[in-house]
Amino acid sequence: MKKYILIGLLIVVAACSSEKKEEGLVISTNVPTPFVWEGANIYFLLTDRFYNADTLNDVNFNRVKKTEKLRGFEGGDIKGITQKIEEGYFSDLGINAIWFTPIVEQVHGDVDEGTGSTYGYHGYWAKDWTALDPNFGTKEDLKNLVEIAHKNGIRIVLDGVINHTGPVTKKDQVWPSDWVRTEPQCNYQNYESTVSCTLVKNLPDIKTGDNNFVELPKHLVEKWKAEGRYEQEVKELEEFFIRTGYPKAPRFYIMKWLTDYITEFGIDGYRADTVKHTEEFVWDEFKTECDVAFNQWKENNPEKILDANNFYLVGEVYNYGISGGKLFDFGDKKVNYFENGFNSLINFEFKWNAAQQTYEELFSKYSSILNSELKGYGVLNYVSSHDDGSPFDNEREKTFESATKLLLTPGASQVYYGDELARSLIIENTNGDATLRSNMNWEDIETNDKTKEILTHWQKLGIFRSNHPAIGAGVHKMISEQPYVFQRIYATTNYTDAVVIGLDLNEGEKELNVSSIFKDGTVLNDAYSGIEVVVKEGVAKLNTQNNIVLLEIKK
């Protein structure tokens, strides 16, 4: 490993019981580790680009036109995600939640912007929210995925779009004018020019602020009748509007359609797309309906409930940063999205903090904000993503550092598919964000020794993070500056997880002060090397050639 990532870690866990105390901590190893959304390790993938397990669904709706590079469907599907869950790929990475791009039926046609054609491979161009796109799979495939994920302790987060429909194509007409606006295009100068406008040209904007009655679009009525499900869809809509008392306005139709995936399949969360381009109250309404649907699913499936966590809603408020606390500033208006339904927001600031701040500056800042202004809420950190052209490590030259910083910083972590394999983010002859969305480089695991080394690093840190909620959801405190050693403690009424970590340690002999957590005689195991160590005089001493040390109570 490169010298600039010389790192050592000391990890210790204390699960709560009433058996014994050490300096205020109640220590036991007999309580299962709880899942905590605020410290989750979430894997984000493009459904179409991850793994193709069913080649029979690769072409639908005659989507055969030649496209720009990486702007057509490549074959990835729901079955591919399921297969990798079954193979243990995600568990080996310490992943405890998977978020994947939208899987609803996409526009059938392509968009030609002058430089070449693009299909809705990414999932953000909805045509029918009530159906899955056959390129991604069937509802039976989704049902199977959720059940298998849950059996493996993995939560499923779908990607929900309320802000816009798919674009107009030669095969896909514009939605009625009482449903969408087609102008003006957003210029992002203030609140109004960010919300009441189209994101880009030819992306009709749902009139989410309207409460006026609208009829079902004619094209949906015709489609559902041709598919033999019109009466059922209308019946369910009528029941929804009677129960809620909502007006038959555009946003409420879409909320009904999206929450059906909770009631029917038991998904655990939604990532909300383009949040700041929609009135903030929309998301509070959406979260209310998500909670109703989630509770209904739990009532109908008591034997399948994983835990007592509520439904999870994380928002994409583009350019939101943790430094803003609860507020996002439009210039002329500040909005608190956390008070409008969201458990968490994606943190676009993390990549800059990780590049510019020391470990202590980074960790203490995040711990301070998350345990004060954002207490009870969370942020989702990332180093690369599907539409961020300025990632932390664009050249994939700092893959070990990326893992260490992402997986050890307070908050939830978003592992973008291929971060753990150094999948290239620079693809020649691509246009725009397509360079970030190449096919998963599975072959490198078998053929590239460096890739194997990188993957192993991500796996060990990921498993450690998933086993210790103190990492993402705990309180940070520095123990010593040189060597750099700190602790994290996560405590609830019935559970305590305590962690001590050392970074930038030399190879060979290592001595870390663990007296604030462990008493002498405690046997620890280094999960990175398999070496055991006994605490003596408040110190853990071990000698390894690895740059990473992961210590936990030997079970």
C-alpha positions in Angstrom: 0.0 0.0 0.0 1.1 3.6 -0.6 2.9 5.4 2.2 0.4 8.3 2.2 -2.3 5.9 3.6 -0.2 4.5 6.4 -3.0 3.9 8.8 -3.7 1.9 11.9 -7.0 1.4 13.6 -8.1 0.3 17.0 -11.7 -0.9 17.1 -13.4 -2.0 20.2 -17.0 -2.8 20.8 -19.0 -2.9 24.0 -22.6 -4.2 23.8 -24.8 -3.2 26.7 -25.8 -5.4 29.6 -26.0 -4.9 33.4 -23.2 -7.3 34.1 -20.2 -5.0 34.6 -19.0 -1.5 34.3 -15.7 0.1 33.2 -15.3 3.9 33.6 -19.0 4.5 33.0 -19.4 2.1 30.1 -21.5 -1.1 30.5 -19.7 -3.8 28.6 -21.0 -7.0 27.2 -20.6 -9.1 24.0 -24.0 -10.8 24.2 -26.3 -8.3 22.5 -26.9 -8.3 18.7 -25.6 -5.3 16.9 -28.5 -3.0 16.0 -29.0 -1.6 12.5 -28.9 2.2 12.6 -29.7 4.3 9.5 -27.6 7.2 10.7 -24.5 4.9 10.5 -25.6 2.7 7.6 -23.2 1.4 4.9 -25.3 1.9 1.7 -24.4 0.6 -1.7 -25.6 2.7 -4.6 -25.7 1.2 -8.1 -27.2 1.8 -11.5 -29.5 -1.1 -12.1 -28.6 -1.2 -15.8 -24.9 -1.2 -15.3 -24.3 -3.6 -12.3 -24.8 -7.2 -13.4 -26.8 -8.8 -16.3 -28.3 -12.1 -15.0 -31.0 -12.4 -17.6 -30.1 -11.6 -21.2 -33.6 -12.4 -22.3 -34.9 -9.0 -21.1 -32.1 -6.9 -22.7 -34.2 -5.5 -25.5 -37.8 -4.2 -25.1 -40.1 -1.7 -26.9 -37.9 -2.0 -30.0 -35.1 0.0 -28.3 -32.6 -0.9 -30.9 -31.4 2.4 -32.2 -27.7 3.0 -32.0 -26.9 5.4 -29.2 -24.0 7.4 -27.9 -21.4 5.4 -25.9 -22.9 4.2 -22.6 -26.2 5.9 -23.3 -28.3 2.9 -24.2 -29.4 -0.1 -22.2 -26.5 -2.4 -21.3 -28.4 -5.3 -19.7 -28.1 -4.9 -16.0 -31.2 -6.1 -14.1 -32.9 -6.8 -10.8 -31.9 -10.5 -11.1 -28.3 -9.4 -11.3 -28.5 -7.6 -8.0 -30.2 -10.6 -6.4 -27.6 -13.0 -7.7 -24.8 -10.9 -6.1 -26.7 -10.8 -2.8 -27.0 -14.6 -2.9 -23.3 -14.9 -3.7 -22.4 -12.9 -0.6 -20.8 -10.0 -2.5 -22.6 -7.3 -0.5 -22.3 -9.0 2.9 -18.6 -9.4 2.3 -18.4 -5.6 1.8 -20.3 -5.0 5.0 -23.2 -3.5 3.1 -26.4 -3.3 5.1 -28.6 -1.4 2.6 -28.7 -1.2 -1.2 -30.1 1.7 -3.1 -30.5 1.3 -6.9 -31.8 3.7 -9.6 -35.5 3.7 -10.5 -36.9 0.6 -12.1 -40.3 1.9 -13.2 -41.2 1.8 -16.8 -39.2 4.2 -18.9 -40.1 6.2 -22.0 -40.0 3.8 -25.0 -38.3 6.2 -27.4 -34.9 7.9 -27.4 -33.8 11.5 -27.1 -31.5 12.9 -29.8 -29.7 16.0 -28.6 -27.6 16.5 -31.7 -24.6 14.5 -30.6 -26.4 11.1 -30.5 -29.3 9.2 -29.0 -30.0 8.3 -25.4 -32.5 5.9 -23.9 -33.8 5.9 -20.3 -31.3 3.3 -19.1 -30.7 5.3 -15.9 -34.4 5.0 -14.8 -35.1 8.7 -14.2 -37.4 9.1 -17.3 -40.7 7.6 -16.1 -43.5 6.7 -18.4 -45.6 4.6 -16.0 -44.9 4.6 -12.3 -47.2 1.6 -11.8 -45.2 -0.8 -13.9 -41.6 -2.0 -13.9 -39.6 -1.6 -17.0 -39.0 -5.0 -18.5 -35.4 -4.2 -19.2 -34.9 -4.2 -15.4 -37.2 -7.1 -14.7 -40.6 -8.1 -13.3 -42.5 -7.4 -10.0 -41.8 -11.1 -9.2 -38.1 -10.3 -9.6 -38.4 -7.4 -7.2 -40.4 -9.4 -4.7 -37.7 -12.1 -4.7 -34.9 -9.5 -4.4 -36.4 -7.8 -1.3 -37.0 -11.2 0.4 -33.5 -12.4 -0.3 -32.0 -9.1 0.8 -33.9 -9.1 4.0 -32.8 -12.7 4.8 -29.3 -11.5 4.5 -29.8 -8.5 6.8 -29.8 -6.0 3.9 -32.4 -3.2 3.5 -33.6 -2.1 0.1 -33.9 1.6 -0.8 -35.7 2.4 -4.1 -35.2 5.7 -6.0 -38.3 7.8 -6.2 -39.0 10.6 -8.8 -42.0 12.9 -8.2 -40.5 16.0 -9.9 -40.8 15.2 -13.5 -41.9 12.7 -16.2 -39.7 11.3 -18.9 -39.0 13.5 -22.0 -41.1 13.7 -25.1 -39.9 11.4 -27.9 -41.3 10.2 -31.2 -42.9 7.3 -29.2 -43.8 9.2 -26.0 -46.1 12.1 -25.9 -46.1 15.0 -23.4 -48.4 14.6 -20.4 -51.5 16.9 -20.2 -50.9 20.6 -19.5 -52.7 20.3 -16.1 -50.2 17.7 -15.1 -46.9 19.3 -16.3 -45.2 22.5 -17.3 -42.7 22.5 -20.2 -41.3 25.9 -19.6 -39.5 28.0 -18.3 -36.3 26.1 -17.9 -34.7 26.5 -14.4 -31.9 29.0 -14.0 -31.4 28.4 -10.3 -31.1 32.1 -9.3 -33.6 31.8 -6.5 -36.3 29.6 -5.0 -38.9 30.2 -7.7 -36.4 29.7 -10.6 -35.4 26.4 -9.0 -38.8 24.9 -8.2 -41.4 26.2 -10.7 -39.5 25.2 -13.9 -38.1 22.3 -15.9 -34.7 20.9 -14.8 -33.5 20.8 -18.4 -35.1 21.3 -21.8 -37.6 18.6 -22.7 -38.1 17.2 -19.2 -41.7 18.1 -18.4 -42.0 19.3 -14.8 -44.8 17.8 -12.7 -47.0 20.6 -11.2 -46.3 19.4 -7.7 -47.6 22.7 -6.1 -51.0 22.5 -7.6 -54.1 21.2 -5.8 -56.4 21.3 -8.8 -58.3 18.2 -9.8 -56.8 16.4 -12.8 -58.0 13.4 -14.8 -55.8 10.4 -15.5 -53.7 11.0 -18.6 -55.3 9.5 -21.7 -52.1 7.6 -22.6 -52.1 5.9 -19.2 -55.8 5.0 -19.5 -55.3 3.5 -22.9 -52.2 1.6 -21.8 -53.8 0.1 -18.7 -56.9 -0.9 -20.7 -54.7 -2.6 -23.2 -52.9 -4.4 -20.4 -56.2 -5.4 -18.8 -55.7 -3.6 -15.5 -57.5 -0.3 -15.9 -60.4 -1.2 -13.5 -58.0 -2.4 -10.8 -55.8 0.7 -11.0 -58.8 3.1 -10.9 -60.3 1.2 -7.9 -57.1 1.5 -5.9 -56.8 5.2 -6.7 -60.4 5.8 -5.6 -59.7 4.0 -2.3 -56.5 6.0 -1.8 -58.2 9.4 -2.3 -61.1 8.4 -0.1 -58.8 7.3 2.7 -56.5 10.3 2.6 -58.9 13.1 1.6 -56.2 14.4 -0.8 -57.4 16.3 -3.9 -56.8 14.4 -7.2 -53.8 16.5 -7.9 -50.7 15.3 -9.8 -48.4 14.8 -6.9 -50.8 12.6 -5.0 -51.3 10.2 -7.9 -47.5 9.7 -8.0 -47.3 9.3 -4.2 -49.9 6.6 -4.4 -48.0 4.8 -7.1 -44.7 5.0 -5.3 -46.0 3.9 -1.9 -47.5 0.8 -3.5 -44.0 -0.6 -3.7 -43.8 -0.3 0.1 -47.1 -2.0 0.7 -46.6 -4.7 -1.9 -42.9 -5.5 -1.5 -41.8 -4.2 1.9 -39.0 -1.9 0.7 -37.3 -0.1 3.6 -36.7 3.3 2.2 -36.7 5.8 -0.7 -34.0 8.0 -2.0 -36.0 11.1 -3.2 -34.7 12.5 -6.5 -34.4 16.3 -7.3 -35.8 17.4 -4.0 -35.0 21.1 -4.1 -36.9 21.3 -7.5 -40.1 20.5 -5.7 -42.0 22.4 -3.0 -40.7 21.2 0.4 -44.2 20.4 1.7 -44.5 17.7 -0.9 -41.9 15.6 0.8 -43.6 15.8 4.2 -46.8 14.6 2.5 -44.8 11.8 0.8 -43.2 10.7 4.1 -46.6 10.5 5.8 -47.9 8.2 3.1 -44.6 6.2 3.2 -45.1 5.6 6.9 -48.7 4.6 6.4 -47.7 2.1 3.8 -44.7 0.7 5.8 -46.9 0.2 8.9 -49.5 -1.6 6.7 -46.8 -3.9 5.3 -45.6 -4.7 8.8 -49.1 -5.5 9.9 -49.6 -7.8 6.9 -46.2 -9.4 7.3 -45.3 -9.6 11.0 -43.0 -12.5 10.4 -40.9 -10.5 7.9 -40.2 -7.4 10.1 -36.4 -6.8 10.4 -36.5 -4.4 13.3 -38.4 -1.4 14.8 -36.8 1.2 12.5 -39.2 3.6 10.7 -39.3 4.0 7.0 -36.2 5.7 5.7 -36.3 8.8 3.4 -33.0 10.3 2.2 -33.1 13.3 -0.1 -31.0 14.6 -3.0 -30.9 18.3 -2.4 -28.2 19.0 -5.0 -25.3 20.9 -3.4 -26.6 20.5 0.2 -23.6 20.3 2.6 -23.4 19.3 6.2 -22.0 22.8 7.1 -25.5 24.2 6.5 -26.9 22.1 9.3 -30.6 21.8 8.7 -30.9 24.6 6.2 -30.4 24.8 2.4 -30.0 28.3 1.1 -31.6 29.3 -2.2 -30.3 32.8 -1.9 -33.7 34.4 -1.3 -35.1 31.6 1.0 -33.7 29.0 3.3 -35.5 25.7 3.6 -35.3 23.0 6.3 -35.9 19.7 4.6 -35.3 17.7 7.7 -38.5 19.2 9.1 -40.3 18.2 5.8 -40.1 14.5 6.0 -36.4 13.6 5.6 -34.4 11.4 7.9 -31.2 12.2 6.0 -29.8 14.2 3.1 -27.0 13.4 0.6 -24.0 15.3 1.7 -22.4 16.9 -1.4 -19.8 18.6 0.8 -18.0 15.4 2.0 -15.7 15.0 -1.0 -14.3 18.6 -0.5 -13.9 18.1 3.3 -12.1 14.8 2.7 -9.7 16.4 0.3 -8.9 19.5 2.4 -9.1 18.6 6.0 -7.1 16.4 8.4 -8.6 13.4 9.9 -9.3 15.2 13.2 -10.8 18.2 11.5 -13.0 16.0 9.3 -14.1 13.6 12.1 -14.6 16.2 14.8 -16.6 18.6 12.5 -19.0 15.8 11.4 -19.5 14.5 14.9 -20.1 17.9 16.3 -22.8 18.8 13.7 -24.5 15.4 13.8 -24.7 15.5 17.5 -26.0 19.0 17.8 -27.8 20.8 14.9 -28.6 17.5 13.2 -29.1 15.3 16.2 -31.8 12.7 15.4 -31.1 13.1 11.7 -28.3 12.1 9.4 -26.2 12.7 6.2 -25.1 10.4 3.5 -21.5 10.8 2.5 -19.9 9.8 -0.8 -16.6 9.9 -2.7 -18.1 9.4 -6.2 -21.6 9.3 -7.7 -23.6 8.9 -10.9 -23.9 12.6 -11.7 -21.1 14.3 -9.8 -18.4 15.2 -12.3 -15.9 16.2 -9.6 -15.5 13.2 -7.3 -13.0 12.9 -4.5 -10.7 10.7 -6.6 -11.4 11.1 -10.3 -8.3 9.3 -11.4 -8.8 6.4 -8.9 -5.3 7.0 -7.5 -6.4 7.2 -3.9 -8.7 4.2 -3.6 -7.4 3.1 -0.2 -7.7 6.6 1.2 -11.2 6.9 -0.2 -12.3 3.8 1.7 -10.7 4.8 4.9 -12.1 8.3 4.9 -15.6 7.4 3.7 -16.1 4.4 6.0 -14.6 6.0 9.1 -16.3 9.4 9.0 -19.4 10.0 11.1 -22.6 9.8 9.1 -23.9 7.1 6.7 -21.7 6.0 3.9 -22.6 5.7 0.2 -20.4 3.2 -1.7 -21.0 3.9 -5.4 -20.7 0.7 -7.4 -17.1 0.1 -8.4 -15.6 2.4 -5.7 -14.4 -0.9 -4.2 -12.9 -2.1 -7.5 -11.5 1.2 -8.7 -13.9 1.1 -11.6 -12.7 3.8 -14.0 -14.6 7.1 -13.9 -12.9 8.3 -17.1 -14.3 6.5 -20.2 -13.1 7.8 -23.6 -15.6 8.9 -26.2 -18.4 9.4 -23.7 -20.5 12.5 -23.3 -21.3 14.1 -20.0 -22.2 11.9 -17.0 -22.0 8.7 -19.1 -18.3 8.5 -18.1 -19.4 7.9 -14.5 -21.7 5.1 -15.5 -19.7 2.4 -17.1 -20.4 -1.3 -16.6 -19.2 -2.8 -13.4 -15.7 -4.2 -13.9 -16.3 -7.7 -12.5 -13.5 -9.2 -14.6 -10.9 -7.2 -12.7 -11.5 -9.2 -9.5 -10.2 -12.3 -11.3 -7.5 -10.8 -13.4 -6.0 -7.8 -11.5 -4.1 -8.3 -8.3 -4.3 -4.6 -7.4 -8.1 -4.8 -7.7 -8.2 -7.7 -5.3 -6.1 -5.8 -2.8 -8.3 -2.7 -3.1 -11.5 -4.9 -2.7 -10.1 -6.6 0.4 -9.4 -3.2 2.0 -13.0 -2.0 1.3 -14.4 -5.3 2.6 -12.5 -5.3 5.9 -13.4 -1.6 6.6 -17.0 -2.2 5.5 -17.6 -5.2 7.7 -16.0 -3.4 10.6 -18.3 -0.4 10.0 -21.4 -2.5 9.8 -20.5 -4.3 13.0 -20.0 -1.1 14.9 -22.7 1.6 14.8 -20.4 3.9 16.9 -18.4 4.6 13.7 -21.2 6.3 11.8 -23.6 7.2 14.5 -21.4 7.7 17.6 -19.8 10.6 19.3 -16.1 11.3 18.3 -13.4 12.3 20.8 -9.6 12.5 20.2 -7.5 10.6 22.7 -4.1 11.7 21.5 -2.7 13.7 18.7 0.5 11.8 18.2 0.0 9.0 17.5 -3.5 10.0 16.3 -5.9 8.0 18.5 -9.6 8.7 19.1 -12.7 7.1 20.4 -16.3 6.8 19.3 -19.2 5.9 21.6 -22.7 5.1 20.5 -25.2 4.6 23.4 -28.9 4.0 23.8 -30.9 2.8 26.7 -30.3 -0.8 25.9 -27.1 -0.8 23.9 -23.6 0.8 24.0 -20.9 0.5 21.3 -17.5 2.0 22.1 -14.7 2.3 19.6 -11.1 3.4 19.7 -9.2 4.0 16.5 -5.6 4.9 15.6 -4.6 6.4 12.3 -1.3 7.2 10.6 0.6 4.6 12.6 3.9 3.1 11.5 4.2 -0.4 10.3 5.6 -2.9 12.8 5.2 -2.4 16.6 2.1 -0.4 17.6 1.0 0.8 21.0 -2.4 2.3 21.5 -4.0 3.6 24.7 -7.3 1.8 25.2 -7.7 2.5 28.9 -10.8 4.7 28.3 -12.7 1.7 27.0 -11.1 -1.6 28.0 -9.7 -2.9 31.3 -6.5 -4.9 31.5 -6.8 -8.5 30.5 -9.4 -7.9 27.8 -8.6 -10.1 24.8 -8.9 -8.3 21.5 -8.8 -9.7 17.9 -7.3 -7.8 15.0 -9.8 -8.4 12.3 -7.4 -7.3 9.6 -4.6 -9.8 10.4 -6.2 -12.3 12.7 -3.8 -11.6 15.5 -5.0 -11.5 19.1 -3.8 -9.1 21.7 -4.4 -8.7 25.4 -4.7 -5.3 27.0 -2.0 -4.6 29.5 -1.6 -1.4 31.6 -4.2 0.2 29.5 -2.3 -0.4 26.2 -2.9 -2.7 23.3 0.5 -3.7 21.7 0.7 -5.6 18.5 3.2 -6.1 15.6 1.8 -6.3 12.1 3.1 -5.4 8.7 -0.3 -4.2 7.7 -1.0 -0.5 7.7 -4.5 -1.2 9.1 -5.3 -2.7 12.5 -8.9 -3.5 13.4 -9.3 -4.6 17.0 -12.5 -5.9 18.6 -13.4 -8.0 21.6 -12.6 -11.6 20.8 -15.9 -13.6 20.8 
